[in-house]
Amino acid sequence: MQNLEKRTPHAHNVKSVIKSPEKSQAIAMWMTVLFVYMSLLIAIGYIAFWEQDFNYPENTVGSYMAILTEFRQEIDKTDPVSGEQFSLIVQEMMKQEADAAGDLQELATQSFNIVLGAVLAFLSASVTMFFQQKSTKSE
């Protein structure tokens, strides 16, 4: 190595460019963790913000409306009392379904925010460690 140092003015830099196995493993682990975080963020973002059953009110209560309309056309004419009771039951079911869909939407949005915060904390910690290592090497 001494001959190499004599021939090249920056031979000490050659040693620092060669990556150690520990550094390669650390980079691979960092990339794996980042990949998992990003996969979670994308999956939860898809669930929270793209049209799902709980994001689209017509999907949530549309079937109940069809049942109620069909029932009103057929049964209301023969027995108005049972028709009103059935309408109240279906309306209550629609309300419960809409409330459940709202709860699912809120849960998905909160989950997205939690994972986003974790990704930002991970990246912030990575950048902090990188600059701390640079400053200790330069001293």
C-alpha positions as CSV (number, residue, x, y, z in Angstrom):
1,M,0.0,0.0,0.0
2,Q,3.0,2.3,0.6
3,N,3.8,2.2,-3.2
4,L,0.3,3.2,-3.9
5,E,0.6,6.1,-1.4
6,K,3.8,7.3,-3.1
7,R,2.3,7.3,-6.6
8,T,-1.1,8.9,-5.9
9,P,-1.4,12.1,-3.9
10,H,-4.8,11.2,-2.5
11,A,-4.1,7.6,-1.4
12,H,-5.6,8.1,2.0
13,N,-8.9,8.9,0.3
14,V,-8.8,5.5,-1.5
15,K,-9.1,3.8,1.8
16,S,-12.1,5.8,2.8
17,V,-13.9,5.1,-0.5
18,I,-13.7,1.3,0.0
19,K,-16.9,0.4,1.8
20,S,-16.8,-1.8,4.9
21,P,-19.2,-4.7,5.2
22,E,-20.8,-3.1,8.3
23,K,-21.6,0.0,6.3
24,S,-23.2,-2.0,3.6
25,Q,-25.3,-3.9,6.1
26,A,-26.3,-0.6,7.7
27,I,-27.4,0.9,4.4
28,A,-29.3,-2.3,3.5
29,M,-31.1,-2.2,6.8
30,W,-31.9,1.5,6.4
31,M,-33.3,0.8,2.9
32,T,-35.4,-2.1,4.2
33,V,-36.9,0.0,7.0
34,L,-37.6,2.8,4.6
35,F,-39.2,0.4,2.1
36,V,-41.5,-1.0,4.9
37,Y,-42.5,2.5,6.0
38,M,-43.2,3.7,2.5
39,S,-45.2,0.5,1.8
40,L,-47.3,1.1,4.9
41,L,-47.8,4.7,4.0
42,I,-48.9,4.0,0.5
43,A,-51.3,1.2,1.6
44,I,-52.9,3.2,4.4
45,G,-53.0,6.3,2.1
46,Y,-54.9,4.2,-0.5
47,I,-57.4,3.0,2.1
48,A,-57.8,6.4,3.6
49,F,-58.1,8.7,0.6
50,W,-59.3,6.7,-2.5
51,E,-62.9,5.7,-3.0
52,Q,-63.7,2.8,-0.7
53,D,-67.1,1.7,0.5
54,F,-66.7,3.9,3.6
55,N,-65.4,6.9,1.6
56,Y,-68.3,6.8,-0.9
57,P,-71.7,7.4,0.7
58,E,-73.7,6.0,-2.2
59,N,-72.0,2.7,-1.7
60,T,-72.7,2.8,2.0
61,V,-76.4,3.6,2.0
62,G,-77.3,3.0,-1.6
63,S,-78.5,-0.5,-1.1
64,Y,-80.6,0.5,1.8
65,M,-82.3,3.2,-0.3
66,A,-83.1,0.7,-3.0
67,I,-84.6,-1.7,-0.5
68,L,-86.6,1.1,1.1
69,T,-87.9,2.4,-2.3
70,E,-88.9,-1.1,-3.4
71,F,-90.6,-1.8,-0.1
72,R,-92.5,1.5,-0.2
73,Q,-93.8,0.8,-3.7
74,E,-95.1,-2.7,-2.8
75,I,-96.1,-2.8,0.8
76,D,-97.1,0.8,1.7
77,K,-100.3,0.5,-0.3
78,T,-101.5,-2.6,1.6
79,D,-100.4,-1.9,5.2
80,P,-99.2,1.7,5.9
81,V,-98.4,1.0,9.6
82,S,-95.9,-1.8,8.9
83,G,-94.5,0.2,6.0
84,E,-93.7,3.1,8.4
85,Q,-92.1,0.7,10.9
86,F,-90.0,-0.9,8.2
87,S,-89.0,2.6,6.9
88,L,-87.9,3.6,10.4
89,I,-85.9,0.3,10.8
90,V,-84.1,0.8,7.5
91,Q,-83.4,4.5,8.2
92,E,-81.9,3.5,11.5
93,M,-79.7,0.9,9.8
94,M,-78.6,3.5,7.3
95,K,-77.7,5.9,10.1
96,Q,-75.7,3.2,11.8
97,E,-73.9,2.2,8.6
98,A,-73.1,5.9,7.9
99,D,-71.7,6.3,11.4
100,A,-69.6,3.1,11.1
101,A,-68.3,4.3,7.7
102,G,-67.3,7.7,9.3
103,D,-65.5,5.9,12.1
104,L,-63.6,3.7,9.6
105,Q,-62.6,6.9,7.6
106,E,-61.4,8.6,10.8
107,L,-59.4,5.5,11.8
108,A,-57.8,5.2,8.3
109,T,-56.9,8.9,8.4
110,Q,-55.4,8.7,11.9
111,S,-53.4,5.7,10.9
112,F,-52.1,7.5,7.9
113,N,-51.0,10.4,10.1
114,I,-49.3,8.1,12.5
115,V,-47.3,6.3,9.8
116,L,-46.4,9.6,8.1
117,G,-45.1,10.9,11.5
118,A,-43.1,7.7,11.9
119,V,-41.6,8.1,8.4
120,L,-40.7,11.7,9.1
121,A,-39.1,10.8,12.5
122,F,-37.1,8.0,10.9
123,L,-35.8,10.3,8.1
124,S,-35.1,13.1,10.6
125,A,-33.2,10.7,12.9
126,S,-31.2,9.4,9.9
127,V,-30.2,12.9,8.8
128,T,-29.2,13.8,12.3
129,M,-27.1,10.8,12.7
130,F,-25.5,11.3,9.3
131,F,-24.4,14.9,10.2
132,Q,-23.3,13.9,13.6
133,Q,-21.0,11.3,12.1
134,K,-19.7,13.8,9.6
135,S,-18.9,16.3,12.3
136,T,-17.1,13.7,14.5
137,K,-15.0,12.5,11.6
138,S,-14.0,16.0,10.7
139,E,-12.8,16.7,14.2
